[in-house]
Amino acid sequence: MVDVAAERERTAGSVGRHYFNAAGAGLMSDSVVETMVDHLRLEQRLGGYEAANHRADDLATVYSAAATLLGAAAHEIACFDSATTALRAIFDALRLGEGDTVIAPRSSYVSQALRLLTLKRYSGVHLEVIPTDATGAMDLQALDYALATASGRVVISAVHIPTSSGLVEPIAEISALGRRFGAITVLDATQSVGHLDIDVRALDIDALVSTGRKYLRGPRGTGLAYVRTGMLDGLGGWAPDVRGSVWTSAEEWTMEAGARQLETWESSVAARLGLGVALNEAISRGQTVTESYLVNFGVRLREGLAAIDGVEVTDPPASLSGLVTFTVNDIAGKQVSALLREARIDSIAVPASHAQWDLGARGIPSIVRVSPHVYNNEDDAVALLDRVTDIAQSGGAR
Ligand SMILES: Cc1ncc(COP(=O)(O)O)c(C=O)c1O
């Protein structure tokens, strides 16, 4: 069971408002913030390099903690400043070109979709966007067909939970199909790490990326990747950096065997240490405990919202997550979100331009997204549902 009172006690931001934006940036615990502030003070006194040396052991535990959380080995973890940078580093390293194929779901995030469209337009990569089935998830029969007919090297750019709905894609089934056809599966787990119980071996994926600031409740400017041992073998580094490479002679260099070869030297050490604390807090709470609390919270909110006249829950049937999306009459998502903020309720509006293959394809211009975490309680749920009822009844008038 989640000890919600204890989570609120150690999360200053949960007091005095109803914060429902973990899918944007989850509230950091007090110890995550204190760790970062302490490190900045150490840098102030000792200088950046000396301060980092002092915390070398704690920096190493960021990798082991991420590995423990995801069921990976520490050398399979790399740290970045965002999920997008991590995804770009992995796709760059794959060096896809003319005749290769990327298969993507309708749930793809804007930045990755644009990256794939760029590969298609400028590098001759064949891009296959798979339709959804009746549950809203990737249609596995269509995926099977796309894999069977794909040319060149084939990469599945999978998504666990999108930005635009509470959908949970069937990742184990997707990667198993990919495996059957020799495809590589790279998973965008930005909305699911720290939210759902994830084990990279059970999912049998080749790589995974996530951000630190959402359900992991780490600081902004952090991201991480899991890259399966051996996946990068023989690819040659795309952008060797002093962090993971050694320049051995005038025209030669060697690269680290592990995922760290994708990293760059510079980073915010304070933020990385904060991420380490957040990872350890997620591990001690337990992934299954967190998942069941958040998924049940999602069910509670969807039921409450669906009962309000004028509200439409826009999550597809396969939405077994704590991320909830809806519309109110035909009021723009941004306006609903602003009206909620007046009542100290934090949500966010997601426009179709963040998810053209999903919201755009469904003809929905924008949705309101609410995303609870373990610091949210029943009072928060009631405040949200009451305010949405007011907005629906007043037609969005102030
Ligand atoms: C599904 C998904 N993938 C990727 C990202 C990008 O994460 P980042 O901002 O850390 O690059 C987001 C951000 O909202 C997202 O929702």
The ligand as an SDF file (V2000), in Angstrom:
LIG
                    3D

 16 16  0  0  0  0  0  0  0  0999 V2000
    5.4780    9.8500  -24.6480 C   0  0  0  0  0  0  0  0  0  0  0  0
    6.5490   10.9030  -24.5400 C   0  0  0  0  0  0  0  0  0  0  0  0
    7.7340   10.6730  -25.1130 N   0  0  0  0  0  0  0  0  0  0  0  0
    8.7490   11.5700  -25.0570 C   0  0  0  0  0  0  0  0  0  0  0  0
    8.5820   12.7700  -24.4020 C   0  0  0  0  0  0  0  0  0  0  0  0
    9.7240   13.7390  -24.3900 C   0  0  0  0  0  0  0  0  0  0  0  0
   10.3910   13.7480  -23.1440 O   0  0  0  0  0  0  0  0  0  0  0  0
   11.5510   14.8200  -22.9260 P   0  0  0  0  0  0  0  0  0  0  0  0
   10.8800   16.1550  -22.8140 O   0  0  0  0  0  0  0  0  0  0  0  0
   12.2450   14.4010  -21.6590 O   0  0  0  0  0  0  0  0  0  0  0  0
   12.4470   14.7650  -24.0870 O   0  0  0  0  0  0  0  0  0  0  0  0
    7.3560   13.0660  -23.7900 C   0  0  0  0  0  0  0  0  0  0  0  0
    7.1680   14.3560  -23.1080 C   0  0  0  0  0  0  0  0  0  0  0  0
    6.0780   14.7530  -22.7500 O   0  0  0  0  0  0  0  0  0  0  0  0
    6.3170   12.1040  -23.8620 C   0  0  0  0  0  0  0  0  0  0  0  0
    5.1120   12.3280  -23.3010 O   0  0  0  0  0  0  0  0  0  0  0  0
  1  2  1  0
  2  3  1  0
  2 15  2  0
  3  4  2  0
  4  5  1  0
  5  6  1  0
  5 12  2  0
  6  7  1  0
  7  8  1  0
  8  9  2  0
  8 10  1  0
  8 11  1  0
 12 13  1  0
 12 15  1  0
 13 14  2  0
 15 16  1  0
M  END
$$$$
